[in-house]
Amino acid sequence: MDTARHTCLKLQLSNAEDSIFVKGTWFDSHFDLFVTDGQQSWICNASEEDVSERASQWDQPVSEYIELAERYLGFQQPGSVYGFADAGDGSKRLSWTFEREGTKLEWRWKCQPSPNSKKTTAGILDFLMDANIRLSEEVFRKTQSFERLKVEAEMCLAQSEMFNNEKMEFESAIYAKFLAVLNSKKAKLRELRDQLSMQKTVGKLPEEDEEFTDRTEIMDDESEDKESDKESPKKREGMSKDVAPSRARGRKRTTRR
């Protein structure tokens, strides 16, 4: 079974100041139109045979024909010329223009006077009232949803600002701790560097002292050797002097014997 789609359009006519209301009930293979100007009403029952014949005249599938008609009678299209002219016997001819492949074309459907004009007009007004109620409820729901979203957005913004402040405080605290650790590490490195420099300096001094001591000992040895060389002739002379008298005394003793 076809699913019905409903549209209702307040159509501003091109050649008149008056406007009409066009309610459409659309199916997959046919459609019904209900038209009123507030005083009288008309109906157009486009059967499957009528729609199929019109679609074949325009070399279109039935679905495409109905889709195009629903587009132009569901919403007033800019650039299209709408008409609602007399067709005799109280009938009206509803027409609208459109462009196809650069050519301006016109579709027309004849609307018969409604057998119950008040009922037809009341049906259109009921549809409009129901649509207005649905739209009002939808607007109310959307407004409530918007208000909830606005409150949630404000809460999210407040939380975001709070998180941002906490983040900045946390980063400041971490930076301060890091800076303190970095400064202590730098001080420790400077202390170690100074200690290493002192160790190198102290290590060089003993070596210089040893070299100086070695040089001093060598010079002392050389001076002692020179002094010993100087003293050796004197000792030899003394020894020779001591030895000579002893020999003389020995000889004298021998003579006495």
C-alpha positions in Angstrom: 0.0 0.0 0.0 1.3 3.4 -0.9 2.4 5.7 1.9 0.7 9.1 1.6 2.7 12.3 1.9 0.9 15.6 2.7 1.9 19.2 1.7 0.1 22.5 2.1 1.2 25.7 0.3 0.0 29.2 0.4 0.4 30.0 -3.2 0.9 33.6 -4.3 -0.5 33.9 -7.8 1.5 35.8 -10.4 -1.3 37.7 -12.1 -3.5 38.6 -9.1 -3.1 40.0 -5.6 -5.1 37.1 -4.1 -3.5 33.9 -2.9 -4.8 30.4 -2.6 -4.1 27.4 -0.4 -3.2 24.2 -2.1 -3.2 21.0 -0.1 -1.6 18.0 -1.8 -1.8 14.3 -0.9 0.9 12.4 -2.8 1.3 8.7 -3.5 3.8 6.8 -5.6 1.5 6.6 -8.7 -1.2 9.3 -8.2 -2.1 12.4 -6.2 -5.0 14.5 -5.0 -5.2 18.3 -4.8 -7.5 20.4 -2.6 -7.6 24.2 -3.4 -9.4 27.0 -1.6 -9.4 30.8 -1.7 -11.3 31.1 1.6 -14.7 31.3 -0.1 -14.9 28.5 -2.5 -12.9 25.2 -2.9 -11.9 22.9 -5.7 -10.5 19.4 -5.9 -8.4 17.5 -8.4 -8.1 13.7 -8.3 -5.2 12.7 -10.6 -5.7 9.0 -11.1 -3.0 6.5 -12.0 -4.1 6.5 -15.6 -4.1 10.3 -15.8 -0.6 10.5 -14.3 0.8 7.7 -16.4 -0.6 9.4 -19.6 0.8 12.8 -18.6 4.2 11.3 -17.8 4.4 9.5 -21.1 3.6 12.7 -22.9 6.6 14.3 -21.3 8.8 11.2 -21.7 9.1 10.9 -18.0 8.7 8.0 -15.5 5.7 8.3 -13.3 7.8 8.6 -10.1 9.8 11.5 -11.6 6.6 13.2 -12.8 5.0 13.0 -9.3 8.3 14.1 -7.7 8.5 17.2 -9.9 4.8 18.1 -9.3 5.2 17.7 -5.5 8.3 20.0 -5.6 6.4 22.8 -7.3 3.1 22.4 -5.4 4.7 21.7 -2.0 6.9 24.8 -2.0 6.6 27.9 -4.2 9.6 27.8 -6.4 11.2 31.2 -7.3 11.2 31.9 -11.0 8.0 29.8 -11.6 4.8 31.5 -12.8 1.8 30.1 -11.1 -1.8 30.6 -12.4 -5.3 29.7 -11.3 -7.5 30.6 -14.2 -11.2 29.9 -15.0 -11.8 26.8 -17.0 -15.6 27.1 -17.4 -18.5 25.5 -15.5 -17.0 26.8 -12.2 -13.8 24.8 -12.8 -10.3 26.2 -12.4 -7.1 25.4 -14.2 -4.0 25.3 -11.9 -0.8 25.8 -13.8 2.9 26.4 -13.1 6.0 26.8 -15.2 9.5 25.3 -15.0 12.6 25.0 -17.1 13.8 21.8 -18.7 17.0 21.7 -20.8 16.8 25.4 -21.3 13.2 25.4 -22.4 10.3 26.9 -20.3 7.5 24.5 -20.0 4.1 24.6 -18.3 2.0 22.0 -16.5 -1.8 22.4 -16.1 -4.3 20.4 -14.1 -8.0 21.1 -14.1 -9.7 21.4 -10.7 -13.4 20.7 -10.3 -15.7 22.5 -7.8 -15.8 20.7 -4.5 -19.1 18.9 -3.8 -18.8 20.1 -0.2 -16.8 23.4 -0.2 -17.1 23.9 3.5 -15.7 20.5 4.3 -12.9 20.9 1.9 -12.0 24.3 3.3 -12.3 23.0 6.9 -10.0 20.0 6.0 -7.4 22.4 4.7 -7.7 24.6 7.8 -7.5 21.6 10.1 -4.4 20.4 8.4 -2.9 23.9 8.8 -3.9 24.0 12.5 -2.4 20.5 13.1 0.8 21.5 11.3 1.0 24.7 13.3 0.5 22.8 16.6 3.2 20.3 15.5 5.5 23.1 14.6 4.8 24.9 17.9 5.5 21.8 19.9 8.7 21.2 17.8 9.7 24.8 18.4 9.0 24.4 22.2 11.1 21.2 22.3 13.9 22.8 20.3 13.8 25.8 22.7 14.0 23.6 25.7 16.8 21.6 24.2 18.6 24.8 23.3 18.2 26.1 26.9 19.6 22.8 28.2 22.5 22.9 25.8 23.1 26.6 26.8 23.3 25.6 30.5 25.5 22.7 29.7 27.7 24.9 27.5 28.1 27.4 30.3 28.9 24.6 32.8 31.5 23.2 30.3 32.9 26.7 29.9 33.2 27.1 33.6 34.8 23.7 34.0 37.2 24.5 31.1 38.3 27.7 32.8 38.7 25.9 36.1 40.7 23.1 34.4 42.8 25.8 32.7 43.6 27.5 35.9 44.4 24.3 37.6 46.7 23.4 34.7 48.5 26.7 34.9 48.9 26.3 38.7 50.2 22.8 38.3 52.6 23.8 35.5 53.9 26.7 37.7 54.4 24.4 40.7 56.1 21.8 38.5 58.3 24.4 36.9 59.3 25.8 40.3 60.2 22.3 41.6 62.1 21.6 38.4 63.9 24.9 38.7 64.9 24.1 42.3 66.2 20.7 41.3 68.0 22.1 38.3 69.7 24.8 40.5 70.7 22.2 43.1 72.2 20.0 40.3 74.1 23.0 38.9 75.5 23.8 42.4 76.5 20.2 42.9 78.2 20.1 39.5 80.0 23.4 40.3 81.2 21.9 43.6 82.4 18.7 41.9 84.2 20.8 39.3 85.9 22.8 42.0 86.9 19.7 43.8 88.3 18.2 40.6 90.3 21.3 39.9 91.7 21.3 43.4 92.7 17.6 43.1 94.5 18.4 39.9 96.3 21.3 41.4 97.3 19.3 44.5 98.5 16.4 42.3 100.8 18.7 40.4 102.5 20.2 43.5 104.0 16.9 44.9 105.5 16.1 41.5 107.2 19.5 41.4 108.4 19.0 45.0 109.9 15.6 44.1 111.7 17.0 41.1 113.0 19.9 43.2 114.1 17.3 45.9 115.8 15.1 43.3 117.6 18.1 41.9 118.7 19.2 45.4 119.9 15.7 46.2 121.9 15.6 43.0 123.5 19.0 43.8 124.2 17.9 47.4 125.9 14.8 46.1 128.0 16.8 43.7 129.1 19.3 46.4 129.9 16.4 48.7 132.0 14.8 46.0 133.9 18.0 45.4 134.5 18.5 49.1 135.7 15.0 49.5 138.1 15.5 46.6 139.4 18.6 48.3 139.9 16.9 51.6 141.6 13.8 50.3 145.0 15.5 49.6 145.0 17.0 53.1 144.2 13.7 54.6 146.9 12.1 52.6 149.5 14.7 53.7 148.4 14.2 57.3 148.7 10.6 57.0 152.1 10.9 55.4 153.3 13.2 58.2 152.1 10.8 60.8 153.7 7.9 59.2 157.1 9.5 58.8 157.8 10.3 62.5 156.8 6.8 63.5 159.3 5.4 61.1 162.0 7.7 62.4 161.2 6.7 65.9 161.5 3.1 65.0 164.8 3.6 63.4 166.1 5.4 66.4 165.1 2.6 68.6 166.8 0.2 66.4 170.0 2.1 66.6 170.0 2.2 70.3 169.9 -1.5 70.4 
